[in-house]
Amino acid sequence: MTGVRMMMTRLLSWFLFAALAGTLWGCGSGASYTKVPDFKERELRLIAVVPFSAEGADETAVGEIRKMIQEGLYFKGYPNVPLAMVDEKLREAYPPDGTSEKETVSPEAVGRLLGVDAVLYGKIDEWKTSSLLFYTPTTIRVTLALRSAKTGEELWQSSCEVVRRTCGFPGRNLTVKSVIDCNDAMDEVVGKTLSGFPDGPDAVGMAAQKKGFFQRWWPFGS
């Protein structure tokens, strides 16, 4: 019985440690960003989020981060420029031929195609999940750059790295925890990366909340 109690005590201690470590070991650096001094005076409204660059990362996950970034801009007060329309216009103007990437299209060219004020480029610098014995660290590092559709000038830039470490016993339990932590890491890296992005013309407030959804949806926003 003594041996059983010792084993149960060790198991309980491990679960408590794993729960605490899962919380404490989830970490990430604060985002750093720069912007032009006269950002507000640029009176930007329509921002196109072009496909992100991400070597070796899962395309579905990268597309999800791009979508989350666009939604973040919406809640910052910028009318939505539909991603499907952005992709369609880029495909029509620059058919894929294996020699170029859509994300390298100049902001001036994107501006002419879509009639936007600025273009947001994104790069997933790192997206890695390691499988170790009792924990799975996930690292996501993202860089964003906003450039003027008129001049090509960089107006704002931000980078952020988030690391989440999930503890648990090897197997399905740890795998499920890792997936949840990966989703949390995506939320965190998007939130931190956009934390320094200036509010737009329809910034959320009492006035903005009174607007209907279709009033803010590009290109019909007032």
C-alpha positions in Angstrom: 0.0 0.0 0.0 2.9 2.3 0.8 4.3 1.8 -2.7 0.9 2.6 -4.2 0.6 5.7 -2.2 4.0 6.9 -3.2 3.2 6.3 -6.8 -0.1 8.2 -6.6 1.7 11.0 -4.8 4.3 11.2 -7.6 1.6 11.2 -10.2 -0.4 13.9 -8.5 2.8 16.0 -8.1 3.6 15.5 -11.8 0.1 16.7 -12.8 0.4 19.7 -10.6 3.8 20.5 -12.0 2.6 20.0 -15.6 -0.4 22.4 -15.0 1.8 25.0 -13.4 4.5 24.7 -16.0 2.0 24.8 -18.8 1.0 28.2 -17.5 4.4 29.6 -16.6 6.3 28.2 -19.5 4.0 29.8 -22.1 6.0 32.9 -23.0 6.7 35.3 -25.7 8.5 38.6 -26.3 6.6 41.8 -26.6 6.2 43.0 -30.1 8.5 45.7 -31.4 7.3 48.2 -34.0 8.1 51.4 -35.9 5.9 53.8 -37.8 6.3 57.1 -39.7 5.7 60.2 -37.5 2.9 61.5 -39.6 0.9 58.2 -39.8 -2.3 59.8 -38.7 -2.0 62.5 -41.4 -1.8 59.9 -44.1 -5.6 59.2 -43.5 -5.4 55.6 -44.5 -8.6 53.8 -44.8 -8.5 50.8 -47.2 -5.7 48.3 -46.5 -5.2 45.1 -48.6 -3.6 42.2 -46.8 -1.7 40.2 -49.5 -0.7 36.5 -49.1 2.0 35.9 -46.5 5.4 34.6 -47.1 6.2 31.5 -45.1 8.8 28.9 -46.0 8.0 25.4 -44.7 5.0 26.4 -42.7 1.6 24.8 -43.1 -0.4 26.8 -45.8 -3.7 26.4 -44.0 -2.3 27.7 -40.7 -0.5 30.6 -42.5 -3.8 31.5 -44.2 -5.6 31.4 -40.9 -3.0 33.9 -39.4 -3.6 36.2 -42.5 -7.3 36.0 -41.9 -6.8 36.8 -38.2 -4.6 39.8 -39.1 -7.3 41.1 -41.4 -9.9 40.7 -38.7 -7.6 42.5 -36.3 -7.4 45.4 -38.7 -11.2 45.5 -38.9 -11.5 45.8 -35.2 -8.8 48.5 -35.3 -11.2 50.5 -37.4 -10.3 49.7 -41.0 -13.0 48.5 -43.5 -12.5 45.0 -44.7 -11.0 44.5 -48.1 -12.0 40.8 -48.8 -9.1 38.4 -49.0 -10.8 36.4 -51.8 -11.0 39.5 -53.9 -7.4 40.4 -53.2 -6.3 36.9 -54.3 -8.5 36.9 -57.4 -7.2 40.3 -58.6 -3.6 39.2 -58.0 -4.1 35.9 -59.9 -5.6 37.7 -62.8 -2.9 40.3 -63.0 0.0 37.9 -62.1 -0.8 34.3 -63.1 1.4 31.9 -61.2 4.2 30.6 -63.3 6.6 29.3 -60.7 9.0 32.1 -61.0 7.4 34.8 -58.7 5.5 35.1 -55.5 2.3 37.1 -55.2 3.6 38.7 -52.0 6.4 40.4 -53.9 4.0 42.5 -56.0 4.8 46.1 -55.4 2.4 48.1 -53.2 1.9 50.6 -56.1 0.8 47.8 -58.3 -1.6 46.4 -55.7 -3.0 49.9 -55.2 -3.8 50.3 -58.9 -5.5 46.8 -58.9 -7.6 47.3 -55.8 -7.8 51.1 -55.3 -6.5 50.8 -51.7 -4.5 53.2 -49.7 -1.9 50.8 -48.3 -0.8 47.2 -48.5 0.1 44.9 -45.6 2.8 42.4 -46.2 3.4 39.5 -43.8 6.2 37.0 -43.3 6.2 34.0 -41.0 9.9 34.0 -40.0 9.5 30.8 -37.9 6.8 28.3 -37.2 8.1 25.3 -35.3 6.7 22.6 -33.0 9.2 20.2 -31.4 8.2 16.9 -29.9 10.1 16.1 -26.7 9.4 13.5 -24.1 7.1 15.4 -21.7 6.5 18.7 -23.5 6.1 20.2 -27.0 7.4 23.8 -27.5 5.8 25.8 -30.3 7.5 28.9 -31.6 5.8 31.4 -34.0 7.6 34.5 -35.2 5.8 37.0 -37.4 6.9 40.2 -39.2 4.4 42.6 -40.7 5.1 45.7 -42.9 2.6 48.3 -44.1 3.5 50.1 -47.3 1.9 53.1 -49.0 0.1 52.2 -52.2 1.0 55.6 -53.6 4.7 55.8 -52.9 5.8 52.3 -51.8 7.1 53.9 -48.6 7.1 51.7 -45.4 4.6 53.3 -43.0 4.6 50.8 -40.2 6.5 47.7 -39.3 6.2 45.2 -36.5 7.7 41.8 -35.4 6.9 39.5 -32.6 7.8 36.0 -31.4 5.7 33.8 -29.2 6.7 30.5 -27.6 4.3 28.1 -25.9 5.5 25.0 -24.1 2.9 22.3 -23.3 3.6 19.8 -20.6 2.0 16.4 -20.2 2.4 12.6 -20.7 3.4 11.5 -24.2 0.4 10.4 -26.3 -3.0 11.8 -27.3 -3.3 14.0 -24.2 -0.1 15.9 -25.0 -1.0 16.1 -28.7 -4.4 17.7 -27.9 -2.8 20.1 -25.5 -0.2 21.0 -28.1 -2.9 21.8 -30.7 -4.7 24.0 -28.2 -1.5 25.8 -27.3 -0.7 26.3 -31.0 -4.0 28.0 -31.5 -3.4 30.1 -28.4 0.0 31.0 -29.8 -1.5 32.2 -33.0 -4.0 34.4 -31.1 -1.2 35.8 -29.0 1.2 36.6 -31.9 -1.5 38.3 -33.9 -2.7 40.3 -30.9 0.8 41.4 -30.0 1.9 42.1 -33.5 -1.1 44.4 -34.1 -0.9 46.0 -30.6 1.1 49.0 -32.0 -1.0 49.5 -35.1 -2.7 52.9 -35.0 -6.5 53.0 -34.9 -8.3 53.6 -38.2 -11.1 55.9 -39.3 -13.8 53.5 -37.9 -12.1 52.7 -34.6 -14.4 50.8 -32.3 -16.2 53.2 -30.0 -19.8 54.3 -29.4 -20.0 55.9 -32.8 -18.5 52.9 -34.6 -20.6 50.4 -32.7 -23.7 52.0 -34.0 -22.7 51.4 -37.6 -24.2 48.3 -39.3 -21.9 45.6 -40.6 -22.6 46.4 -44.2 -21.8 50.0 -43.6 -18.3 49.1 -42.8 -17.8 46.4 -45.3 -15.5 47.5 -48.2 -16.2 49.2 -50.6 -19.5 50.4 -49.3 -18.3 51.9 -46.0 -19.2 55.5 -45.4 
